[in-house]
Amino acid sequence: MTTHTERRSHSWRQLLPPVVVAAAVVGVIVLVIVAGHHDIAQSFQAFWRGSFGSAYAFWSATLVRATPLTLLGLAVALAFRSGVMNIGAEGQFLAGASAASALALSGIGGTLVLWVAVPAAILAGALWAAIAGWLRRRFGVLEVISTLMLNFVAQYLVSYLVRGPLQEPTHVYPQTETFSTSAHLPLLISGQRLHFGYAIALVLALALWWMFRSTALGFRLRAVGAGPAAAASAGHVVVPRVMFTAFLLSGAIAGLAGGVEVTGVTYALYEGISPGFGYTAIAVALLARLHPLAVIGTGIFFGALEAGAAAMQRDAGVPFQFVAVVEALVVLGVIALEWSRSRGEVRP
């Protein structure tokens, strides 16, 4: 029989790992700032001002930055929970952004252009992911390799488009011309930069949570992610078909993120439009433990991190690469927590 003392001891063992990881992350952040000979107080004040210090900082910087990260985090979470190691959200994002830009500049008049550009981004992302899905199903190519390689193909495709058929009329800058206002997503709050794409991200997170929890498709995806062999033998699940479906859904969401970014923020396609959103999204999904609703919170966290880092660079001189250090620490922290939990589960 478990005593009260034993229960308290177990609770402390469960609480200790995240506390230790959080303390280690904060400690390393401080060390990085000190090692760069930056003032700690000034750095953290700049971070706060840039991320949460005002209504404009929160709505127009943090949440705007969080929008693509949330959508891409959902794409990665869906794939990983389904047993598909989709590392290609970056490429699918770029494919979606390219397709949306091509449609936005196609000359379609009126508000119809927006209703065509965003679905085109979804389709492009799904098709880009389908390439890796087909390679896995037909030739057994690991999706970790194929999706990663397709990221570079998409990057060079964007370079070709903005220096070739979609380049702005003067042919001076490697970008497209600015979209007409009819191809802009509406703003959510007057006077702020936050656009309708964030509302789409919130609705999509709720939809994925409901799908995994309450639908046959969600059950099959979770079953394949938990154990493909068991799902095939005990659940009579056609594993290759379910995995290909996961590829398509994940790519479609990543493509949507690209379409939302060009129609809601940049209003043009250009080289370097993604500062690595697709790679950061892996950390967003892992920190949320692949739970769609938790991705909302981790998306805001990383959005605040990037918005605050920009302010730290501007006001305190801290290099923006500081964000990459923190993101790596978060991923390592998540891995450490999972390892600690797994050790706790196997103990007698």
Secondary structure by P-SEA (a helix, b strand, c coil): cccaaaaaaaaaaaaaaaaaaaaaaaaaaaaaaaaacccaaaaaaaaaaacccccccccccccccaaaaaaaaaaaaaaaaaccccccaaaaaaaaaaaaaaaaaccccccaaaaaaaaaaaaaaaaaaaaaaaaaaaccccaaaaaaaaaaaaaaaaaaaaaccccccccccccccccccccccccccccccccaaaaaaaaaaaaaaaaacccaaaaaaaaaaacaaaaaaccccaaaaaaaaaaaaaaaaaaaaaaaaaaccccccccccccaaaaaaaaaaaaacccaaaaaaaaaaaaaaaaaaaaaaaccccccaaaaaaaaaaaaaaaaaaaaaaaaaacc
